[in-house]
Amino acid sequence: MESDLAIARAARLRPITEIAREMGIPDELLETYGTNVAKIQLEAIEALSQRERAKYVVVSAITPTPLGEGKTTTTVGLGQAMKHIGKKATISIRQPSMGPTFGIKGGAAGGGYSQVVPMDLLNLHLTGDMHAVTSAHNLLSAMLDNHLFRGNDFDLDLNSITWRRVLDVDDRSLRNIVIGLGGRNDGVTRQTGFDITAASEIMGILALSNSLHDLRARLGRIVVGYTKGGEPVTAEQLKAAGAMTVMMRDAIKPNLLQTLENTPVLVHAGPFGNIAHGNSSIVADLIGIHSGDFLITEAGFGADMGAERFFNIKCRTSGLTPDAAVVVATVRALKVHSGSHRVVAGRPLPPEMLKENPDEVFAGGANLRKQIENIKLHGVSPVVAVNVFPGDFDSEHQAIVEIAREMGARVALCRNFADGGSGATELAEMVVEASNDKNDFHLLYQDELPLREKIEVVAERVYGAEGVDYLPLAARQLDMYEANGFGHLPVIIAKTHLSISSDPSLKGAPTGWRMPVREARASVGAGFVYLICGDISTMPGLSAHPAAEGMDIDQNGEIIGLS
């Protein structure tokens, strides 16, 4: 089978204006970038609002291995498969960060014959949204430090400044830095650092805004730090929010691409799946929800993370309600959850793991059972998609099928990586059935609950924790946020994506453990409080042999090594 890049280059793309027209979007609401990419003006939300509402489907997964389980590939394959069964679908996904693209993942456009194209543009700069977020974030950083240099009229406590800088590159050396070294005119000396752009609060704001004016208001509410008396200081007070909005004016418009089979794909925003809510934008979904029979979106990491935040953060904010949810599962991931194998990104799978062993799949099935339960907790019908890999055995697939059916979930084998949409038609039919079930969607907690109670609801009901332990710093911060009026915000628990628990070494569906919260941070502009549990980095580092080492251009100037 050819490489993803070779397959993508051989694709027969249709003009993006034709793709838009089939969605009901007229040419005058498009801003084209060549013939294969366009931005959609936000006026399309109102223009499409009277059309029939599509069924809304979220694609999530079991707890993945470090290699990922093909969630984007399944999302794309499902969208393509809808056409094969006579349905019209639109796909909505996040824009990949170039940090992981040049680090370890090598791209995030799907794979094989279930890809979003042009895949090189998608994985690199696309229309510049990532750069806009980076620039707007760092403008606020510069204006904050200029305020300190000019006398610090707001009496900001240098030890309570929470706003850092961002860059869309994996660079561990920038995690903790000292700025303002040099002469008197070089600024106030203080310790700070860089996060990756996908972890910026502005990225979270971009994903959760419903209009340009909502974006402006949210940017103004960003808290950059606290005074010595514990009062928040905002971007509005620093008079930075207006200029930041100017930088973000085009970035808030969703991007339109297509799949290898010409299914429309909305690509917009890229918030991290651990620090932020890990879902694509609300404005893209407000367009896609009126552009066909089905809107299929993807949530980051496992159902305990991205799907939980899709339900309790994104749907709470957008007002849209899901009709069905897909849980992607693989033989290899369930074997890892048996506790018998260790998978390391960039290294071959252990030889013992490649042998036929349905008993190991059953042993790891506790993870699948819990993730199905996590979907059902929200009143949504789950469908298990078994992403088939070469080397799997039929007996192992049958083990997953049995586990899913025992949990009352529909299940389908998917071969869309090799076969495109035709390899996911069984899944598409199951999703159509599930979307017609009686829907009892509900949030896990209400706004008025105190922050600690919201945290405990998620930890105990979704993660299976016995309880929550708050370290002294986190306890003080939560008390301060409640005192400052932030207690109504929903919560995000930043933890490892490699376990349902906060300990990456605990596989399956662990019980009897307690979740330690070591720090709390308020993303007031985005509209959530996130809790740091365990060792979570907001600036990844490069591996010993990052994907960038294998990338170059050939004698014709074409990109090679991007996969």
ZAKOL-922949 format. One record per residue (C-alpha): residue in one letter; x, y, z. Coordinates in steps of 0.2 Angstrom, whole numbers, padded with zeros to 4 digits, always signed. Last residue first. Layout:
# residues N
aXYZ;...
***
This chain:
# residues 563
s+0014+0055+0034;l+0026+0069+0029;g+0042+0061+0023;i+0043+0070+0006;i+0037+0087+0001;e+0038+0092-0018;g+0052+0104-0024;n+0055+0094-0040;q+0072+0087-0034;d+0063+0081-0018;i+0059+0091-0002;d+0063+0086+0015;m+0055+0077+0030;g+0063+0062+0039;e+0072+0071+0053;a+0056+0081+0056;a+0047+0065+0062;p+0058+0066+0078;h+0072+0054+0082;a+0077+0055+0100;s+0059+0062+0104;l+0055+0081+0104;g+0048+0090+0119;p+0030+0094+0122;m+0025+0111+0130;t+0009+0111+0141;s+0017+0096+0151;i+0006+0086+0163;d+0014+0076+0177;g+0000+0071+0188;c-0017+0080+0189;i-0018+0098+0184;l-0036+0105+0186;y-0044+0116+0173;v-0057+0129+0175;f-0068+0134+0161;g-0075+0148+0150;a-0063+0151+0136;g-0061+0169+0143;v-0060+0163+0161;s-0047+0150+0158;a-0044+0147+0177;r-0030+0136+0183;a-0030+0123+0197;e-0014+0114+0203;r-0010+0098+0212;v-0026+0088+0211;p-0023+0070+0216;m-0036+0057+0211;r-0039+0043+0223;w-0038+0025+0218;g-0049+0010+0222;t-0054+0006+0204;p-0044+0004+0188;a-0053+0002+0171;g-0040-0006+0160;k-0022+0001+0163;l-0014+0010+0177;s+0003+0015+0172;p-0003+0032+0166;d-0009+0037+0183;s-0023+0050+0182;s-0035+0036+0179;i-0044+0032+0163;s-0026+0029+0157;l-0015+0034+0143;h-0023+0051+0141;t-0014+0058+0156;k-0023+0071+0166;a-0029+0089+0164;i-0047+0088+0172;i-0058+0101+0164;v-0071+0110+0174;p-0087+0120+0170;l-0088+0138+0176;h-0100+0144+0189;g-0087+0145+0203;f-0078+0159+0193;g-0085+0173+0204;n-0069+0179+0212;a-0071+0171+0228;e-0074+0154+0219;y-0058+0156+0210;m-0049+0161+0226;d-0055+0145+0235;l-0050+0134+0220;q-0033+0142+0220;r-0030+0139+0239;a-0036+0121+0237;a-0024+0118+0222;l-0009+0125+0231;p-0013+0114+0247;l-0015+0098+0237;y-0033+0093+0234;d-0036+0074+0236;v-0051+0067+0225;g-0061+0051+0228;e-0063+0033+0224;a-0059+0036+0206;g-0070+0028+0192;y-0064+0040+0179;v-0081+0045+0173;r-0092+0044+0189;e-0079+0047+0202;a-0067+0060+0194;v-0081+0069+0184;v-0093+0071+0199;e-0078+0075+0210;i-0072+0089+0199;k-0090+0096+0198;e-0091+0095+0217;r-0075+0104+0220;l-0080+0118+0208;p-0096+0122+0217;l-0113+0117+0208;e-0122+0131+0201;d-0117+0127+0183;q-0126+0110+0183;y-0117+0093+0182;l-0116+0077+0171;l-0125+0085+0156;h-0140+0077+0148;f-0144+0067+0132;d-0159+0056+0134;n-0161+0052+0115;k-0174+0039+0109;d-0164+0029+0096;n-0164+0036+0078;s-0145+0041+0079;a-0141+0023+0084;e-0149+0016+0068;v-0139+0029+0057;v-0123+0025+0067;m-0126+0006+0064;e-0128+0009+0045;a-0112+0020+0045;l-0102+0007+0054;e-0108-0007+0041;t-0103+0005+0027;a-0085+0008+0034;g-0074-0001+0021;s-0084+0006+0007;g-0079+0023+0013;g-0060+0020+0010;d-0055+0002+0007;a-0038+0001+0016;f-0040+0013+0030;n-0059+0011+0029;r-0058-0007+0035;c-0070-0005+0050;l-0079-0019+0060;a-0095-0014+0067;v-0103-0014+0085;r-0120-0009+0092;a-0119-0006+0111;g-0128-0016+0124;m-0113-0019+0136;e-0113-0037+0132;r-0114-0033+0113;a-0098-0022+0115;i-0089-0036+0124;e-0094-0049+0112;v-0089-0039+0097;i-0072-0035+0105;a-0069-0054+0107;q-0075-0057+0089;h-0061-0045+0083;e-0048-0056+0092;s-0055-0072+0085;d-0054-0064+0068;f-0035-0061+0070;d-0027-0044+0068;g-0011-0044+0058;p-0016-0030+0047;f-0026-0018+0057;v-0045-0017+0059;n-0053-0002+0068;v-0067-0010+0078;a-0080+0004+0078;v-0091+0003+0094;v-0108+0012+0093;p-0114+0021+0108;s-0132+0028+0111;v-0131+0045+0121;g-0139+0047+0138;h-0124+0056+0146;l-0119+0041+0157;k-0121+0030+0141;i-0105+0038+0134;n-0095+0034+0149;e-0102+0017+0150;i-0096+0013+0133;q-0079+0020+0139;k-0080+0008+0155;r-0084-0007+0145;l-0070-0003+0132;n-0057-0002+0147;a-0063-0018+0155;g-0060-0026+0138;g-0041-0028+0142;a-0043-0046+0149;f-0055-0050+0134;v-0042-0044+0122;e-0029-0054+0131;d-0040-0069+0130;p-0042-0066+0111;n-0023-0071+0109;e-0016-0073+0091;k+0002-0067+0092;l+0007-0049+0088;m+0008-0044+0106;e+0022-0057+0109;p+0033-0048+0096;p+0032-0031+0106;l+0026-0018+0094;p+0040-0009+0085;r+0047+0008+0093;g+0043+0026+0088;a+0029+0027+0102;v+0032+0014+0116;v+0020+0000+0119;r+0021-0010+0135;h+0012-0027+0135;s+0003-0039+0147;g-0007-0026+0157;s-0023-0032+0148;h-0025-0014+0143;v-0011-0016+0131;k-0020-0030+0123;l-0035-0019+0122;a-0025-0006+0113;r-0018-0019+0100;v-0035-0026+0096;t-0042-0009+0092;a-0057+0002+0098;v-0066+0017+0091;v-0081+0023+0102;v-0094+0031+0091;a-0107+0042+0098;a-0125+0046+0094;d-0138+0060+0093;p-0128+0074+0100;t-0136+0090+0107;l-0132+0107+0101;g-0133+0121+0114;s-0116+0128+0109;t-0109+0131+0126;r-0116+0116+0136;c-0113+0105+0120;k-0094+0110+0120;i-0091+0109+0138;n-0101+0095+0146;f-0104+0084+0131;f-0088+0087+0121;r-0078+0088+0137;e-0084+0070+0141;a-0081+0065+0123;g-0063+0072+0123;m-0057+0065+0140;d-0066+0049+0147;a-0071+0045+0129;g-0053+0043+0124;f-0041+0055+0116;g-0048+0071+0107;a-0066+0072+0101;e-0071+0070+0083;t-0086+0077+0073;i-0099+0069+0061;l-0113+0080+0055;f-0126+0070+0047;d-0140+0072+0034;g-0133+0088+0026;s-0127+0106+0028;h-0137+0112+0043;i-0127+0105+0057;g-0111+0109+0047;i-0113+0128+0049;l-0116+0128+0068;d-0103+0114+0069;a-0090+0126+0061;v-0095+0140+0073;i-0093+0128+0088;s-0075+0124+0084;s-0066+0108+0085;n-0064+0098+0101;g-0050+0094+0113;h-0057+0103+0128;a-0042+0111+0135;i-0027+0105+0145;n-0028+0087+0140;g-0036+0086+0122;f-0026+0102+0116;p-0036+0114+0107;g-0035+0114+0088;a-0047+0126+0079;h-0056+0123+0063;v-0057+0110+0049;l-0074+0108+0041;v-0073+0093+0029;p-0085+0090+0014;t-0085+0073+0007;n-0075+0072-0009;e-0070+0054-0009;l-0052+0058-0004;t-0060+0070+0009;q-0063+0088+0007;l-0058+0105+0014;l-0067+0120+0021;n-0059+0131+0034;p-0070+0139+0048;k-0069+0159+0050;i-0063+0163+0067;a-0045+0165+0060;d-0050+0180+0049;r-0054+0192+0064;m-0041+0184+0075;m-0028+0198+0074;v-0041+0211+0075;t-0048+0202+0090;m-0031+0203+0098;a-0030+0222+0095;g-0047+0224+0104;a-0042+0213+0118;a-0026+0222+0123;k-0032+0237+0133;l-0023+0230+0149;q-0040+0231+0158;e-0048+0221+0144;a-0034+0208+0145;t-0039+0205+0163;v-0032+0207+0180;p-0039+0196+0194;e-0039+0202+0212;g-0029+0192+0225;g-0023+0207+0235;k-0006+0206+0228;t-0014+0208+0211;y-0018+0193+0201;g-0013+0186+0183;v-0017+0187+0165;v-0036+0184+0166;i-0044+0183+0149;r-0061+0191+0150;g-0057+0203+0135;l-0053+0188+0124;r-0071+0181+0128;a-0079+0197+0124;r-0070+0199+0107;l-0074+0180+0103;d-0092+0183+0107;h-0092+0198+0095;l-0084+0187+0081;s-0098+0174+0084;n-0101+0157+0092;s-0085+0156+0102;l-0079+0139+0110;a-0066+0134+0098;l-0058+0151+0096;i-0058+0153+0115;g-0049+0137+0118;m-0036+0142+0105;i-0035+0159+0115;e-0032+0149+0131;s-0016+0143+0123;a-0013+0124+0124;a-0013+0122+0105;t+0000+0135+0104;i+0013+0125+0113;d+0017+0133+0130;f+0031+0144+0134;g+0039+0150+0150;t+0040+0163+0164;q+0052+0169+0177;r+0054+0187+0180;t+0066+0202+0175;v+0056+0217+0171;g+0060+0224+0153;d+0075+0227+0142;n+0076+0245+0146;r+0085+0243+0162;g+0099+0232+0153;g+0100+0214+0151;l+0088+0200+0157;g+0070+0204+0155;i+0065+0186+0153;v+0069+0170+0163;i+0063+0153+0155;n+0054+0138+0160;r+0046+0127+0146;l+0057+0134+0133;s+0070+0121+0132;r+0057+0108+0130;d+0053+0114+0112;d+0039+0106+0102;v+0034+0119+0090;d+0018+0130+0088;l+0024+0143+0100;v+0016+0151+0115;r+0020+0164+0129;r+0014+0164+0147;w-0001+0171+0156;t-0002+0166+0174;i+0006+0180+0184;s+0004+0177+0202;n+0023+0178+0207;l+0025+0195+0199;d+0010+0201+0209;l+0001+0214+0198;d-0001+0231+0206;f-0013+0237+0193;d-0002+0252+0189;n+0013+0241+0185;g+0026+0255+0182;r+0029+0256+0164;f+0039+0239+0164;l+0025+0229+0171;h+0013+0236+0158;n+0026+0232+0145;d+0026+0214+0151;l+0007+0213+0150;m+0007+0221+0133;a+0020+0209+0126;s+0011+0194+0133;l-0005+0200+0126;l+0004+0202+0109;n+0010+0184+0112;h-0007+0177+0112;a-0013+0186+0097;s+0002+0181+0087;t+0001+0162+0092;v-0018+0162+0088;a-0015+0170+0072;h-0001+0158+0068;m-0012+0144+0071;d-0026+0151+0060;g-0014+0153+0045;t-0024+0147+0031;l-0017+0129+0031;h+0000+0130+0039;l+0007+0113+0039;n-0004+0097+0042;l-0019+0103+0032;l-0008+0110+0018;d+0001+0093+0016;m-0015+0083+0017;p-0024+0092+0003;v-0035+0083+0007;v-0043+0074+0022;q-0040+0056+0023;s-0049+0039+0023;y-0040+0029+0009;g-0024+0027+0020;g-0024+0039+0034;g-0033+0053+0044;a-0026+0071+0042;a-0016+0071+0058;g+0002+0072+0053;g+0019+0065+0058;k+0014+0060+0075;i+0031+0061+0084;g+0038+0078+0083;f+0036+0087+0066;t+0017+0084+0066;p+0016+0085+0085;g+0022+0103+0085;m+0014+0107+0069;s-0003+0107+0078;p-0017+0098+0068;q-0033+0108+0064;r-0048+0100+0073;i-0062+0090+0065;s-0079+0093+0057;i-0086+0080+0044;t-0101+0083+0033;a-0112+0069+0028;k-0126+0065+0015;k-0134+0048+0016;g-0137+0036+0002;i-0128+0021+0010;h-0111+0024+0000;k-0112+0043+0004;m-0112+0039+0023;a-0096+0029+0020;q-0086+0044+0017;g-0091+0052+0034;l-0088+0036+0042;g-0070+0034+0034;v-0066+0052+0039;t-0070+0049+0057;t-0062+0032+0057;t-0046+0039+0050;t-0047+0053+0064;k-0049+0040+0077;g-0035+0028+0071;e-0030+0020+0087;g-0016+0032+0093;l+0003+0026+0094;p+0005+0031+0112;t-0009+0018+0116;p-0027+0024+0117;t-0040+0024+0130;i-0056+0018+0121;a-0062+0030+0108;s-0072+0045+0102;v-0082+0050+0087;v-0096+0062+0090;v-0112+0061+0079;y-0125+0075+0076;k-0140+0071+0065;a-0142+0086+0053;r-0155+0100+0056;e-0166+0104+0042;r-0162+0121+0034;q-0168+0137+0042;s-0151+0141+0050;l-0141+0140+0033;a-0140+0159+0030;e-0138+0163+0048;i-0123+0152+0051;a-0116+0156+0033;e-0114+0174+0039;l-0099+0167+0048;q-0089+0168+0032;i-0082+0151+0026;k-0064+0150+0023;a-0058+0140+0007;v-0047+0126+0002;n-0045+0116-0014;t-0045+0129-0028;g-0033+0142-0022;y-0037+0149-0005;t-0055+0154-0007;e-0065+0166+0003;l-0083+0159+0003;l-0099+0167+0008;e-0102+0174-0010;d-0100+0157-0018;p-0116+0150-0010;i-0116+0138+0005;g-0130+0124+0003;m-0118+0110+0008;e-0118+0105-0011;r-0113+0123-0015;a-0098+0121-0003;i-0091+0106-0012;e-0093+0114-0029;t-0084+0130-0022;i-0070+0118-0016;p-0066+0113-0034;r-0067+0094-0034;l-0051+0084-0030;r-0045+0068-0039;a-0033+0061-0026;a-0016+0055-0032;r-0007+0067-0020;a-0017+0060-0005;i-0012+0042-0009;a+0006+0047-0011;l+0006+0057+0005;d-0003+0042+0015;s+0011+0030+0008;e+0007+0017-0004;m+0000+0000+0000;
***
